[in-house]
């Protein structure tokens, strides 16, 4: 083997022979995948004829042309789907292939906006703990992944963090939800004042906490308070919807739940749904006009920016996803999944909660050796029931295809509840000390 894998001590990787609809085929067996390809990207499953047709059609014309020098009707058509003028987003800047690139592009564009106006001291970015925005240097610096801390010598000094907005972790017992939202948002204002408003460029946050903490929606009015603070101190509001964007929450953009107008929103994972690799930044009309007024150039580019085959894939994906009936079904299925899990496990001693929006959901549990419990449960579901779930740390994460069927949800729920109860019943130190299960990520 000449491939250098990510996890060098990991056992030999499984070979997937094909994907069809919501299933992965490994060896002679097919598995219902509730992880969207393990990273949540496969929001429409696999082997979708209309998406494949769109890619092939573009391939027969031309696979890619430089973003800076050639216009594409296809890019414009995709941009028309992505913009949301009701929320002030009138421009789309296609970046590269990953969420990390989109994060960095947002930061660079934010900084350039102020730099072009002579406000060169605005170079601090504030973000939140328990967040993840990607693996490039600037993206790591505004996230929090303990295993990547050894990269800190690479980080800019102009980065600060506040607590994440997490009602399950930080709300005090005597607080109302609104009181907690105000206190949580106030952390941002205090940090801006401490640094100095003239030195702060932007605030970066996932609109719903993603994979690290496990699908925690914002507390009521949190983002409205954050928007008010950003306006007060002339700080950009930069939203990360790589994990929870384009339909996964039951609305097209997740921030629509909170009725706010962001300055930048960056997308990637769900954009081309794994049929291509594409990232983009949605930009407010005001900021787009500012670039045209001053430098007349976005100081960011790369070779495969707006890659046409990936744009073709994303265009077909987003045509499906933005349909109102489709989004309504995502919302209904997500509500059904959470309600049925909660009704089965609410009284269980290990069960904490099930939370999320649409079809981005997590089930949190509490027991000794939580990480091994989650990994073991995932292994049992795969081995016994041919279902793939993500279990590690303190939660089971469910990010299935948005096309998952009700009977597939029912089948998962029944088998999951059964195995959750069985495993917890034998979860003693004597039992789990024998296990060698370990999360790889």
C-alpha positions in Angstrom: 0.0 0.0 0.0 1.4 3.4 -1.0 -1.4 5.5 0.4 -0.6 7.3 3.7 -3.8 7.1 5.7 -5.0 9.6 8.3 -4.9 7.1 11.2 -1.8 5.0 10.9 -2.7 2.6 13.7 -6.2 2.0 12.4 -7.1 -1.5 11.1 -7.4 -2.0 7.4 -10.1 0.3 5.9 -13.2 -1.2 4.6 -13.8 -1.1 0.8 -17.1 0.3 -0.3 -18.1 -1.1 -3.7 -21.0 1.3 -4.4 -23.6 3.6 -2.9 -27.2 3.6 -3.9 -29.9 5.9 -2.4 -29.4 5.8 1.4 -27.2 2.6 1.4 -23.6 1.8 1.2 -22.5 -1.6 -0.1 -19.5 -3.2 1.7 -18.6 -6.7 0.6 -21.8 -8.7 0.1 -23.9 -6.6 2.5 -25.7 -3.3 2.2 -25.8 -0.9 5.2 -28.3 1.9 5.9 -26.1 4.9 6.4 -27.3 7.5 8.9 -24.0 9.5 8.8 -24.2 11.0 5.2 -20.9 9.3 4.3 -19.5 9.7 7.8 -18.9 13.4 7.4 -22.5 14.4 6.7 -21.8 15.5 3.1 -24.1 13.0 1.3 -27.3 14.9 1.9 -29.1 13.2 -1.1 -27.6 9.8 -0.8 -25.8 8.2 -3.8 -26.4 7.5 -7.5 -28.9 10.3 -8.1 -29.7 10.2 -11.8 -30.4 14.0 -12.2 -27.2 15.0 -10.5 -25.1 12.5 -12.5 -26.8 13.7 -15.7 -25.9 17.3 -14.9 -22.3 16.5 -14.3 -21.9 14.5 -17.5 -23.6 17.2 -19.5 -21.1 19.8 -18.2 -18.2 17.3 -18.7 -19.0 17.1 -22.4 -18.7 20.9 -22.7 -15.7 21.7 -20.5 -14.5 20.4 -17.1 -13.2 23.7 -15.7 -12.3 27.3 -16.6 -10.5 29.9 -14.5 -12.9 31.7 -12.2 -11.1 35.1 -12.5 -11.1 35.3 -16.3 -14.1 33.4 -17.7 -17.8 33.8 -17.1 -20.1 30.8 -16.6 -23.9 30.7 -16.9 -23.8 27.7 -14.7 -22.1 29.5 -11.9 -24.6 32.4 -12.2 -27.5 29.9 -12.1 -26.2 28.3 -8.9 -25.6 31.7 -7.3 -29.2 32.6 -8.1 -30.4 29.7 -6.0 -28.0 30.4 -3.1 -28.7 34.1 -2.6 -31.4 35.1 -0.1 -32.2 38.8 -0.7 -34.8 38.7 2.1 -31.9 38.4 4.5 -29.6 40.8 2.7 -27.4 38.3 0.9 -27.1 39.4 -2.7 -23.7 38.1 -3.8 -21.9 34.7 -4.0 -18.2 34.2 -4.1 -17.1 30.7 -5.1 -14.0 29.7 -3.2 -12.6 26.2 -3.6 -13.4 22.7 -2.4 -13.5 22.7 1.4 -15.2 24.5 4.3 -11.8 25.5 5.7 -11.1 27.4 2.5 -14.5 29.1 2.7 -13.8 30.1 6.3 -10.5 31.6 5.4 -12.0 33.4 2.4 -14.7 34.9 4.7 -12.0 36.1 7.1 -9.9 37.6 4.3 -12.8 39.3 2.7 -13.9 40.7 6.1 -10.5 42.1 6.7 -10.2 43.5 3.2 -13.5 45.3 3.6 -12.2 47.3 6.5 -8.6 47.6 5.1 -10.0 49.2 1.9 -11.6 51.9 4.0 -8.4 52.6 5.9 -9.5 50.8 9.1 -6.3 48.7 9.1 -6.4 48.1 12.9 -9.4 45.9 12.6 -7.7 42.5 12.5 -9.1 40.6 15.5 -11.5 37.7 15.0 -13.6 36.4 17.8 -15.0 32.9 17.7 -16.3 30.3 20.2 -15.1 27.4 22.1 -16.2 23.9 21.2 -16.4 24.9 17.5 -14.7 23.5 14.4 -14.3 25.5 11.2 -11.8 23.4 9.2 -8.2 22.4 9.2 -6.2 25.1 7.5 -4.3 27.5 9.8 -6.8 30.3 10.1 -9.7 27.9 10.3 -8.0 25.9 13.1 -7.2 29.1 15.0 -10.8 30.1 15.3 -12.0 26.6 16.2 -11.2 24.3 19.1 -9.9 20.8 18.4 -7.6 19.6 21.2 -5.8 17.1 19.0 -4.7 20.1 16.7 -3.4 22.3 19.6 0.2 21.5 18.6 -0.3 23.8 15.6 -0.7 26.8 17.9 2.8 28.2 16.9 1.3 28.8 13.5 -1.7 30.9 14.8 -2.2 34.6 14.5 -2.1 36.5 17.8 -5.3 38.3 16.7 -7.7 35.6 17.7 -10.0 35.4 20.8 -12.7 33.0 21.9 -15.8 33.2 24.1 -18.0 30.3 25.4 -20.2 28.5 23.0 -23.9 29.1 23.2 -25.1 25.8 24.7 -28.2 25.8 26.8 -27.6 22.2 27.9 -24.2 23.1 29.4 -24.1 26.8 30.4 -27.6 27.8 31.3 -28.0 28.4 35.0 -30.8 26.6 36.9 -32.5 29.9 37.9 -32.3 31.5 34.4 -34.9 31.7 31.7 -33.9 30.9 28.2 -34.0 34.5 27.2 -31.9 35.5 30.2 -29.3 32.9 29.2 -29.3 34.1 25.6 -28.6 37.7 26.7 -25.9 36.6 29.1 -24.3 34.4 26.4 -24.3 37.2 23.8 -23.0 39.6 26.4 -19.7 37.6 26.4 -19.2 38.8 22.9 -19.8 42.5 23.8 -17.4 42.2 26.8 -14.7 40.7 24.5 -15.1 43.4 21.9 -14.9 46.2 24.5 -11.8 44.5 26.0 -10.0 44.3 22.7 -11.3 47.7 21.5 -14.0 48.0 18.9 -11.6 49.6 16.4 -9.5 46.5 16.5 -12.2 43.8 15.9 -13.0 42.7 12.4 -15.5 39.8 12.8 -17.3 37.3 14.9 -17.4 33.7 13.6 -19.9 31.1 14.7 -21.7 27.9 13.6 -25.4 28.7 13.4 -26.0 25.4 15.1 -23.1 23.8 17.0 -21.9 20.9 14.9 -19.9 17.7 15.2 -17.7 18.6 18.3 -20.5 19.3 20.8 -23.3 17.6 18.9 -26.1 19.5 17.1 -27.0 22.1 19.7 -29.4 24.7 18.3 -29.0 28.3 19.6 -31.0 29.5 22.5 -34.0 31.8 21.7 -33.0 35.2 20.3 -29.3 34.5 20.8 -28.4 35.4 17.2 -30.6 38.5 17.3 -28.7 39.7 20.3 -25.4 38.9 18.6 -26.5 40.8 15.5 -27.3 43.9 17.6 -23.9 43.8 19.2 -22.1 43.4 15.9 -24.0 46.4 14.5 -23.3 48.5 17.6 -19.5 48.0 17.3 -19.2 47.7 13.5 -18.1 44.1 13.6 -18.9 41.6 10.8 -21.2 38.6 11.6 -19.7 35.6 9.8 -21.8 32.4 10.0 -20.6 28.9 9.4 -23.2 26.7 7.7 -20.8 24.1 6.4 -22.4 21.4 8.6 -26.0 22.7 8.9 -26.7 24.6 5.7 -28.7 24.1 2.5 -31.8 22.3 3.7 -30.4 20.1 6.4 -32.2 22.1 9.2 -35.6 22.1 7.5 -35.1 25.6 6.2 -32.9 26.4 3.3 -30.4 28.4 5.3 -30.2 27.5 9.0 -29.9 31.2 10.0 -33.5 31.7 8.7 -34.7 30.1 11.9 -33.3 33.1 13.7 -34.4 35.8 11.3 -31.1 37.6 11.1 -29.1 39.3 8.3 -25.5 38.1 8.4 -22.6 39.8 6.6 -21.0 36.5 5.4 -22.2 32.9 5.4 -19.8 30.2 4.2 -20.9 26.8 2.8 -19.2 23.7 1.5 -20.0 20.2 2.8 -23.7 20.2 1.8 -23.3 22.3 -1.3 -22.4 19.6 -3.9 -23.4 16.8 -1.5 -20.3 14.7 -2.3 -21.0 14.6 -6.0 -18.4 17.3 -6.3 -16.1 19.4 -4.0 -17.2 23.0 -3.8 -17.3 25.9 -1.3 -18.7 29.3 -1.4 -19.2 32.5 0.6 -22.5 34.3 0.6 -21.9 38.1 0.9 -24.3 40.9 1.9 -25.1 43.3 -0.9 -23.6 46.2 1.1 -20.3 44.5 1.4 -20.3 43.4 -2.3 -20.9 47.0 -3.3 -18.0 48.1 -1.1 -15.6 45.9 -2.9 -16.7 47.4 -6.2 -16.4 50.9 -4.8 -12.8 50.6 -3.5 -10.3 47.9 -4.6 -12.5 46.4 -7.3 -10.9 43.1 -6.6 -11.4 40.2 -4.1 -7.9 39.4 -2.9 -8.3 35.7 -2.9 -8.1 33.0 -5.5 -7.0 29.4 -6.2 -6.8 27.1 -9.2 -10.0 25.2 -8.8 -12.1 28.1 -7.6 -15.7 27.6 -8.8 -14.8 24.2 -10.4 -17.3 23.7 -13.1 -18.0 20.0 -12.7 -18.6 20.6 -9.0 -20.8 23.6 -9.8 -22.8 21.4 -12.1 -23.3 18.9 -9.3 -24.1 21.6 -6.8 -26.7 23.2 -9.1 -28.6 19.9 -9.5 -28.3 19.2 -5.7 -29.6 22.7 -4.7 -32.5 22.6 -7.2 -33.7 19.5 -5.3 -33.0 20.9 -1.9 -34.6 24.3 -2.2 -38.0 23.0 -3.1 -40.5 24.0 -0.4 -42.2 20.6 -0.3 -38.8 18.9 0.1 -37.8 21.2 2.9 -41.2 20.6 4.6 -40.5 16.9 4.6 -37.0 17.3 6.0 -38.6 19.3 8.9 -41.3 16.7 9.5 -38.9 13.8 9.4 -36.5 15.5 11.8 -39.3 16.3 14.3 -40.5 12.7 14.0 -37.1 11.3 14.7 -36.5 13.4 17.8 -40.0 12.9 19.2 -39.9 9.1 18.8 -36.4 8.7 20.3 -37.4 10.9 23.2 -40.6 9.0 23.8 -38.6 5.7 24.0 -35.6 6.9 26.1 -36.8 9.9 28.1 -36.8 8.0 31.4 -33.6 6.0 30.8 -30.8 6.7 33.3 -28.2 7.1 30.6 -30.2 9.3 28.3 -29.7 13.1 28.5 -31.5 14.5 25.5 -32.0 14.4 21.7 -31.6 17.7 20.0 -31.1 19.3 16.6 -32.9 20.8 13.7 -34.2 19.1 10.6 -32.1 16.0 9.9 -29.0 17.1 11.9 -29.5 15.5 15.3 -27.5 14.2 18.3 -28.5 11.9 21.1 -26.5 12.8 24.3 -25.9 10.2 27.0 -24.1 10.1 30.3 -22.4 7.1 31.8 -18.9 6.0 32.8 -16.4 5.8 29.9 -18.8 7.7 27.6 -16.5 7.6 24.5 -16.3 3.8 24.6 -20.0 3.4 25.1 -20.8 5.4 22.0 -18.2 3.6 19.8 -19.3 0.2 21.1 -23.0 1.1 20.4 -22.1 2.1 16.8 -20.2 -1.2 16.3 -23.1 -3.2 17.5 -25.5 -1.4 15.2 -23.3 -2.0 12.3 -22.5 -5.6 13.0 -26.0 -6.8 14.0 -28.3 -4.5 12.1 -26.3 -3.3 9.1 -26.7 0.4 10.1 -24.0 2.9 10.2 -24.1 5.6 12.9 -21.5 7.9 14.5 -21.0 7.3 18.2 -18.2 8.8 20.2 -17.3 11.2 23.1 -20.7 11.9 24.6 -23.2 11.5 21.8 -24.6 9.6 18.9 -24.7 11.9 15.8 -27.3 11.3 13.1 -26.8 13.1 9.8 -28.6 10.8 7.3 -29.6 11.6 3.7 -32.4 14.2 3.6 -34.2 11.6 1.5 -34.3 9.0 4.3 -37.8 7.3 4.4 -40.1 7.1 7.4 -39.9 3.3 7.5 -36.1 3.6 7.6 -36.3 6.0 10.5 -38.7 3.6 12.3 -36.4 0.6 11.7 -33.4 2.6 13.0 -35.3 3.8 16.1 -36.5 0.3 17.0 -33.0 -1.3 16.7 -31.2 1.6 18.3 -33.5 1.8 21.4 -33.2 -2.0 21.8 -29.4 -2.0 21.6 -29.1 1.2 23.7 -31.0 -0.5 26.6 -29.2 -3.8 26.2 -25.7 -2.2 26.3 -26.5 0.1 29.2 -27.8 -2.8 31.2 -24.4 -4.5 31.1 -22.3 -1.3 31.3 -20.2 -2.0 34.3 -16.4 -1.4 34.8 -15.8 -5.1 34.6 -17.5 -5.2 31.2 -16.2 -2.1 29.5 -12.6 -2.6 30.7 -12.5 -5.6 28.4 -13.4 -3.4 25.4 -10.7 -1.9 23.1 -13.1 0.4 21.2 -11.7 3.8 20.6 -12.9 6.7 18.6 -10.6 7.6 15.7 -11.7 11.2 15.4 
